[in-house]
Amino acid sequence: MLPSINRIKKEKDFGSIFKCSKSFKNNLFVFRAAKNNLGLVRFGFVVSQKVSKKATVRNKVRRRLSEAAKGQMKNIKNGTDIILIALAGLDKKELTEIKVGLIDALSKTRLLT
């Protein structure tokens, strides 16, 4: 699990990121990135009922996204807020596929150091 300081929790923060962020999409998730003035990387995850009706499955997807993000924290430029919105079918993917998709999205957005 990500440390508390690296998580986006407040609805106000999510709203401001959605307003001023750039959006990118691959076959696993929608990737939204915006700059912040905090000097650290923060992640937020959105897993809707389109992924699965069961909360346990949605939480499993959220944990997998969190684990993939945790592995890339050192490689991302500081001062960035990132929201990952899961797409339908992500619950059937393995963790390695999610990690590859995240690295691909980060490299396309030039957020990797």
C-alpha positions in Angstrom: 0.0 0.0 0.0 1.2 3.5 -0.7 2.2 5.7 2.2 -0.5 8.2 3.3 1.4 11.2 2.0 1.5 9.7 -1.5 -2.3 9.2 -1.8 -4.9 11.6 -3.1 -7.9 11.3 -0.7 -9.9 14.5 -0.7 -12.7 15.0 -3.2 -11.5 18.6 -3.7 -8.1 17.4 -4.8 -9.6 14.9 -7.3 -11.8 17.7 -8.7 -8.9 20.1 -9.2 -6.8 17.4 -10.9 -9.7 16.5 -13.2 -10.1 20.2 -14.2 -6.4 20.9 -15.0 -4.9 17.6 -16.0 -3.9 16.0 -19.2 -5.6 12.7 -20.1 -4.0 9.6 -21.7 -5.7 6.2 -22.3 -4.4 2.7 -23.0 -6.2 -0.6 -22.9 -6.0 -0.9 -19.1 -6.8 2.5 -17.7 -7.2 6.2 -18.2 -4.2 8.1 -16.9 -4.6 11.7 -15.8 -1.5 13.7 -14.7 -1.2 17.2 -13.3 1.5 19.2 -11.5 1.3 19.9 -7.8 3.1 22.4 -5.6 3.9 19.8 -2.9 7.2 18.5 -4.3 6.1 14.8 -4.1 4.3 12.3 -6.2 0.7 11.4 -5.3 -1.6 8.8 -6.7 -5.4 8.4 -6.8 -7.3 5.4 -8.0 -10.8 5.2 -9.4 -12.4 1.8 -9.8 -16.1 2.0 -10.8 -18.8 -0.7 -10.9 -18.1 -1.0 -14.6 -15.1 -3.0 -13.7 -17.0 -5.3 -11.4 -20.2 -5.2 -9.3 -18.5 -6.8 -6.4 -16.6 -4.6 -4.0 -14.1 -7.3 -3.2 -13.0 -7.4 -6.8 -12.9 -3.6 -7.1 -10.7 -3.5 -4.0 -8.4 -6.1 -5.4 -8.0 -4.1 -8.6 -7.3 -1.0 -6.5 -4.6 -2.9 -4.5 -3.0 -4.1 -7.7 -2.9 -0.5 -9.1 -1.4 0.7 -5.8 1.3 -2.0 -5.9 2.2 -1.1 -9.5 2.4 2.6 -8.6 4.5 1.9 -5.5 7.1 0.2 -7.6 7.5 3.2 -9.9 7.5 6.0 -7.2 11.3 6.4 -7.4 11.3 6.9 -11.1 8.6 9.6 -11.4 9.3 13.3 -11.4 8.5 15.0 -8.1 5.6 17.4 -8.0 3.1 15.2 -9.9 -0.4 14.1 -9.1 -1.6 11.0 -11.0 -5.1 9.5 -11.2 -5.6 6.0 -12.6 -9.1 5.3 -13.7 -9.6 1.5 -14.2 -11.3 0.3 -17.4 -13.6 -2.7 -17.7 -11.6 -5.9 -17.9 -8.8 -4.8 -15.7 -9.9 -7.3 -13.0 -8.8 -10.1 -15.3 -5.3 -8.8 -15.9 -2.2 -9.9 -13.9 -0.1 -7.6 -11.9 2.8 -7.8 -14.4 0.5 -6.6 -17.2 -0.6 -3.7 -15.0 3.0 -2.7 -14.2 3.9 -2.8 -17.9 0.9 -0.6 -18.8 1.8 1.9 -16.1 5.4 2.1 -17.3 4.2 2.6 -20.8 1.8 5.4 -19.8 4.5 7.1 -17.7 7.0 7.0 -20.6 4.5 8.4 -23.1 3.8 11.3 -20.7 7.5 11.9 -20.1 7.1 11.6 -16.3 9.9 9.1 -15.8 13.2 10.5 -14.7 
